[in-house]
Amino acid sequence: MDLATLWFVIIAVLWLGYLFLEGFDFGVGMLLRVLGRTDTERRVLINTIGPVWDGNEVWLLVAGGATFAAFPAWYASLFSTAYIPLLIFLLALIGRGVMFEYRGKVDSDRWRNTWDWILVVCSWVATFGVGAVLVTNVFGLPIDEAGNRVGGPLAMLDWHSVLGGLAVAGYALIHGAVFIALKTEGDIRARARRLALRVGPFAAAPLVALLLLVGAREGSTFGWAATTIALAAAVLAWLRLARWQEGQAFALLGLAVIGTVVALFAALHPHVVPSTVDPAFSLTIAEAASSPYTLEVMSWVALFGTPAVLIYQGWTYWVFRQRIAVHHMPPVQVP
Amino acid sequence: MDVLNLARWQFGITTVYHFLMVPLTIGLSLLVAGMQTAWVRTGNEKYLKMTKFWGKLLLINFAMGVVTGIVQEFQFGMNWNEYSRFVGDVFGAPLAMEGLLAFFVESTFLGLWIFGWDRLPKKVHLACAWAFSLATMVSAYFILAANSWMQHPVGVRFVDGKPQMTSIGDVLTNSTLLAAYPHTIAGAFAVAGAFLVGIGVWWLWRRRNTDDEHRPVWRASIKLGAWVGAVSFVVLLVSGDWQGRLMFQQQPMKMAAAEALCATEEPAGFSVFAVGELTGQDCESVKSLTVPALLSFLANGDLTSEVKGVDDLVAEYQERYGEFYPNDPALGELAGKPIDYVPNLPVTYWSFRLMIGFGALSAGIGLLALWLTRGQRLPRSPWLVRLALLSIALPFAANSFGWIFTEMGRQPFVVVPNPTGIDGMWMYTAQAVSRLGAGEVWTSLIALTAVYGVLAVVEVYLLRKYVRGGVEGVMPPRREDQADDENVLSFAY
């Protein structure tokens, strides 16, 4: 495997880390007003991801930065082509990001309700947005020979975008519900589990459709294997959850997202941006890659940096492994 | 406005805004880690109160720094995709390293610090504070490495019309970076120092007529803030002088523009203050107060040497880098037009002076406040309080003016040619912008500015609320109805 392909794989891993981790924390946000009936319950939900959401989000920043470093042409084409969708996505991340710190800082129902709805709306929008952009990238963007967009601000959006957005939103919803079931006790836990079991099969429908579509596009045994693993893991997750094995269900959903990302990037390979205008304009891994020296430097950084990140982020999850419930919430005390 | 100007406005607004949060985060996080260390080592309650109070303000501020930072990374690809294609081989690396080696550490250990009170062993919890705060300084290094490369491209060769990195070591030890780093970090500590002094003085004044059990907290904060501010100012002067000398070699036009020095002078005087017209590209001005030969000293370390003026430099630049933009339709209106090598003189001239003036004023006010509150003295004059509160804003403004100066002073280049370096290795800002419609860039400029505006109101409101809440606000006395349950989390959102 040459360095450029290695970096294609690393970018896939970073996206995987992002979708896996922020997937469920987006899901918690999406379900805030459904599963949290009282303010204290909503605090419980928010605090399941409170210590970790920011670390989860950095996976996206690193995926973006690594794409810039390793595939400048990919970064340049994708970000400028998906301008308006990314702007909306950014605004959603901004709203969500300040919400965590600010929601509990004023003792007023109006204040908390406002931030609650900001979290809900921003989580839905961001999840849909990131799915739409990633999946549309895999199926192709309207770029010309120079890698610039052909057409207006929304020219990149088509039904792949809608399917991708719904697939990732559906997955995040389920993973979020299972995460809540795994991290809480009492009513919320039961409610989250019930929701995942009842709504899960419907919410997973767009993801299943996407997986079949991606498998067909890729066509290779490898692609179908990834697709099959993803589908099987999702079904198993449902069965394990039905048996109250929340931890196993959570891990199996993680496997489903691994299979999905592998299938998506297998379908994208050997391109980084297929062109929907003319296949000849498609940007390949080799064309978009940085020089071998830059990739080598970045490989060393990734070699030492990534395991360290996994270790200390893993440690964080270990430190905050305890299930939480309404009776764990300290009273609201603000100046 | 065309896409180029819209994209520049957006970059200017989002960057200046982001850099209001960044220096406070960098400076305050290290000071808070220091306060917590003092508490862990001495067990003195005063330091715990300081850690909790200033730590809370740090967190309110940090949240904004995070969300505005994401925009920074995205807008290179969104608004400046030609730039990204051109420099990605070298410019992307420090950004990716920042994420992988620094920002992961910051975000993860901050989460541990916020929620780790009473849950982690004391020393491990303290280590999290240090991991977080040192990571903010590492972050700054990588980001400045990227910026310094734009100011002075090194460690690359020119292949197929693009820079290709040949040495990451050269990029990370760029002389411009080595001078800019202490300058920026000291600027961050100047912000944190003035923040401590201003709020500390206000609290002493507020409780000047009553007993205040927390008075030692405010005294220690003023002392720390004033000394940090004073030392930072010295570092700013020394590193700024060093940067200036480098700039006279690396970007002579920027320094001539800083002075609005029209004609070459030998020796050159330093204009302290100018009255009169300093408009547009006309560098005629009435300089009312000039220190003879000082500019020669700043540039070259002597009192006699020549400093080149704007007019001579324009001729030199035209000869070296060409008189006209390439006749490339992608450049739009500018294609084939003459290149204007003179930065916006009123902006460069005044931002340079305001940077220095505001920085000095803030350090001076800090020391004055320290003197007037020495021993057991309390501030009696409302003027001292007003001055100390005003002084909080000064280093923020000085930082902003510094960045406005350094970024506008390098126009019309986005990657400034290295005068001793690589042939053909530069890029005009006009060539860097994405080929987008003005409508979408307007949308993004308006949307981001509006959201940032709303968030500024929210942040200031919350900061004010928590400042006024004082120590009791962050360490409320235990309530009677509170169950004495070990299971209750020591902190939750």
HADDOCK unambig.tbl for C-alpha pairs under 7 A between the chains (distance, minus, plus):
assign (segid A and resid 43 and name CA) (segid B and resid 493 and name CA) 6.69 0.50 0.50
assign (segid A and resid 47 and name CA) (segid B and resid 492 and name CA) 6.32 0.50 0.50
assign (segid A and resid 47 and name CA) (segid B and resid 493 and name CA) 6.22 0.50 0.50
assign (segid A and resid 51 and name CA) (segid B and resid 111 and name CA) 4.34 0.50 0.50
assign (segid A and resid 51 and name CA) (segid B and resid 112 and name CA) 6.37 0.50 0.50
assign (segid A and resid 51 and name CA) (segid B and resid 115 and name CA) 6.37 0.50 0.50
assign (segid A and resid 52 and name CA) (segid B and resid 108 and name CA) 6.70 0.50 0.50
assign (segid A and resid 52 and name CA) (segid B and resid 111 and name CA) 6.19 0.50 0.50
assign (segid A and resid 54 and name CA) (segid B and resid 107 and name CA) 5.49 0.50 0.50
assign (segid A and resid 54 and name CA) (segid B and resid 108 and name CA) 6.97 0.50 0.50
assign (segid A and resid 55 and name CA) (segid B and resid 104 and name CA) 6.05 0.50 0.50
assign (segid A and resid 55 and name CA) (segid B and resid 107 and name CA) 4.95 0.50 0.50
assign (segid A and resid 55 and name CA) (segid B and resid 108 and name CA) 4.89 0.50 0.50
assign (segid A and resid 58 and name CA) (segid B and resid 103 and name CA) 6.99 0.50 0.50
assign (segid A and resid 58 and name CA) (segid B and resid 104 and name CA) 6.06 0.50 0.50
assign (segid A and resid 61 and name CA) (segid B and resid 70 and name CA) 6.90 0.50 0.50
assign (segid A and resid 61 and name CA) (segid B and resid 99 and name CA) 6.52 0.50 0.50
assign (segid A and resid 62 and name CA) (segid B and resid 96 and name CA) 5.90 0.50 0.50
assign (segid A and resid 62 and name CA) (segid B and resid 99 and name CA) 5.11 0.50 0.50
assign (segid A and resid 62 and name CA) (segid B and resid 100 and name CA) 6.17 0.50 0.50
assign (segid A and resid 65 and name CA) (segid B and resid 92 and name CA) 6.36 0.50 0.50
assign (segid A and resid 65 and name CA) (segid B and resid 95 and name CA) 5.67 0.50 0.50
assign (segid A and resid 65 and name CA) (segid B and resid 96 and name CA) 4.32 0.50 0.50
assign (segid A and resid 66 and name CA) (segid B and resid 96 and name CA) 5.01 0.50 0.50
assign (segid A and resid 68 and name CA) (segid B and resid 88 and name CA) 5.94 0.50 0.50
assign (segid A and resid 68 and name CA) (segid B and resid 92 and name CA) 4.98 0.50 0.50
assign (segid A and resid 69 and name CA) (segid B and resid 88 and name CA) 5.65 0.50 0.50
assign (segid A and resid 69 and name CA) (segid B and resid 89 and name CA) 5.97 0.50 0.50
assign (segid A and resid 69 and name CA) (segid B and resid 91 and name CA) 6.98 0.50 0.50
assign (segid A and resid 69 and name CA) (segid B and resid 92 and name CA) 3.73 0.50 0.50
assign (segid A and resid 69 and name CA) (segid B and resid 93 and name CA) 4.84 0.50 0.50
assign (segid A and resid 69 and name CA) (segid B and resid 96 and name CA) 6.50 0.50 0.50
assign (segid A and resid 72 and name CA) (segid B and resid 84 and name CA) 6.09 0.50 0.50
assign (segid A and resid 72 and name CA) (segid B and resid 85 and name CA) 5.26 0.50 0.50
assign (segid A and resid 72 and name CA) (segid B and resid 88 and name CA) 4.79 0.50 0.50
assign (segid A and resid 72 and name CA) (segid B and resid 89 and name CA) 6.81 0.50 0.50
assign (segid A and resid 73 and name CA) (segid B and resid 85 and name CA) 5.27 0.50 0.50
assign (segid A and resid 75 and name CA) (segid B and resid 77 and name CA) 6.05 0.50 0.50
assign (segid A and resid 76 and name CA) (segid B and resid 77 and name CA) 4.72 0.50 0.50
assign (segid A and resid 76 and name CA) (segid B and resid 81 and name CA) 4.52 0.50 0.50
assign (segid A and resid 76 and name CA) (segid B and resid 84 and name CA) 5.82 0.50 0.50
assign (segid A and resid 76 and name CA) (segid B and resid 85 and name CA) 6.09 0.50 0.50
assign (segid A and resid 79 and name CA) (segid B and resid 77 and name CA) 4.93 0.50 0.50
assign (segid A and resid 79 and name CA) (segid B and resid 78 and name CA) 4.81 0.50 0.50
assign (segid A and resid 80 and name CA) (segid B and resid 77 and name CA) 5.84 0.50 0.50
assign (segid A and resid 80 and name CA) (segid B and resid 78 and name CA) 4.12 0.50 0.50
assign (segid A and resid 80 and name CA) (segid B and resid 79 and name CA) 6.61 0.50 0.50
assign (segid A and resid 80 and name CA) (segid B and resid 81 and name CA) 6.45 0.50 0.50
assign (segid A and resid 80 and name CA) (segid B and resid 434 and name CA) 6.88 0.50 0.50
assign (segid A and resid 83 and name CA) (segid B and resid 78 and name CA) 5.90 0.50 0.50
assign (segid A and resid 84 and name CA) (segid B and resid 440 and name CA) 6.92 0.50 0.50
assign (segid A and resid 87 and name CA) (segid B and resid 444 and name CA) 6.63 0.50 0.50
assign (segid A and resid 90 and name CA) (segid B and resid 71 and name CA) 6.73 0.50 0.50
assign (segid A and resid 93 and name CA) (segid B and resid 67 and name CA) 6.95 0.50 0.50
assign (segid A and resid 94 and name CA) (segid B and resid 67 and name CA) 4.95 0.50 0.50
assign (segid A and resid 97 and name CA) (segid B and resid 63 and name CA) 6.65 0.50 0.50
assign (segid A and resid 97 and name CA) (segid B and resid 67 and name CA) 6.02 0.50 0.50
assign (segid A and resid 98 and name CA) (segid B and resid 63 and name CA) 5.38 0.50 0.50
assign (segid A and resid 98 and name CA) (segid B and resid 64 and name CA) 6.32 0.50 0.50
assign (segid A and resid 100 and name CA) (segid B and resid 493 and name CA) 6.99 0.50 0.50
assign (segid A and resid 101 and name CA) (segid B and resid 60 and name CA) 6.54 0.50 0.50
assign (segid A and resid 101 and name CA) (segid B and resid 63 and name CA) 6.61 0.50 0.50
assign (segid A and resid 104 and name CA) (segid B and resid 493 and name CA) 5.68 0.50 0.50
assign (segid A and resid 153 and name CA) (segid B and resid 440 and name CA) 6.67 0.50 0.50
assign (segid A and resid 290 and name CA) (segid B and resid 89 and name CA) 5.13 0.50 0.50
assign (segid A and resid 291 and name CA) (segid B and resid 89 and name CA) 6.61 0.50 0.50
assign (segid A and resid 291 and name CA) (segid B and resid 164 and name CA) 6.70 0.50 0.50
assign (segid A and resid 293 and name CA) (segid B and resid 165 and name CA) 6.99 0.50 0.50
assign (segid A and resid 293 and name CA) (segid B and resid 166 and name CA) 6.88 0.50 0.50
assign (segid A and resid 294 and name CA) (segid B and resid 89 and name CA) 6.44 0.50 0.50
assign (segid A and resid 294 and name CA) (segid B and resid 165 and name CA) 6.31 0.50 0.50
assign (segid A and resid 298 and name CA) (segid B and resid 93 and name CA) 6.86 0.50 0.50
assign (segid A and resid 305 and name CA) (segid B and resid 100 and name CA) 6.10 0.50 0.50
assign (segid A and resid 305 and name CA) (segid B and resid 101 and name CA) 6.03 0.50 0.50
assign (segid A and resid 309 and name CA) (segid B and resid 104 and name CA) 6.84 0.50 0.50
assign (segid A and resid 313 and name CA) (segid B and resid 108 and name CA) 6.52 0.50 0.50
assign (segid A and resid 316 and name CA) (segid B and resid 112 and name CA) 6.78 0.50 0.50
assign (segid A and resid 327 and name CA) (segid B and resid 488 and name CA) 6.73 0.50 0.50
assign (segid A and resid 328 and name CA) (segid B and resid 487 and name CA) 5.68 0.50 0.50
assign (segid A and resid 328 and name CA) (segid B and resid 488 and name CA) 4.12 0.50 0.50
assign (segid A and resid 328 and name CA) (segid B and resid 489 and name CA) 5.57 0.50 0.50
assign (segid A and resid 329 and name CA) (segid B and resid 488 and name CA) 5.84 0.50 0.50
assign (segid A and resid 329 and name CA) (segid B and resid 489 and name CA) 6.10 0.50 0.50
assign (segid A and resid 329 and name CA) (segid B and resid 492 and name CA) 6.58 0.50 0.50
assign (segid A and resid 330 and name CA) (segid B and resid 488 and name CA) 5.78 0.50 0.50
assign (segid A and resid 330 and name CA) (segid B and resid 489 and name CA) 5.99 0.50 0.50
assign (segid A and resid 330 and name CA) (segid B and resid 490 and name CA) 6.93 0.50 0.50
assign (segid A and resid 330 and name CA) (segid B and resid 491 and name CA) 6.82 0.50 0.50
assign (segid A and resid 330 and name CA) (segid B and resid 492 and name CA) 6.73 0.50 0.50
assign (segid A and resid 333 and name CA) (segid B and resid 476 and name CA) 6.95 0.50 0.50
assign (segid A and resid 334 and name CA) (segid B and resid 473 and name CA) 6.01 0.50 0.50
assign (segid A and resid 335 and name CA) (segid B and resid 465 and name CA) 6.97 0.50 0.50
assign (segid A and resid 335 and name CA) (segid B and resid 466 and name CA) 6.50 0.50 0.50
assign (segid A and resid 335 and name CA) (segid B and resid 469 and name CA) 4.73 0.50 0.50
assign (segid A and resid 335 and name CA) (segid B and resid 473 and name CA) 4.34 0.50 0.50
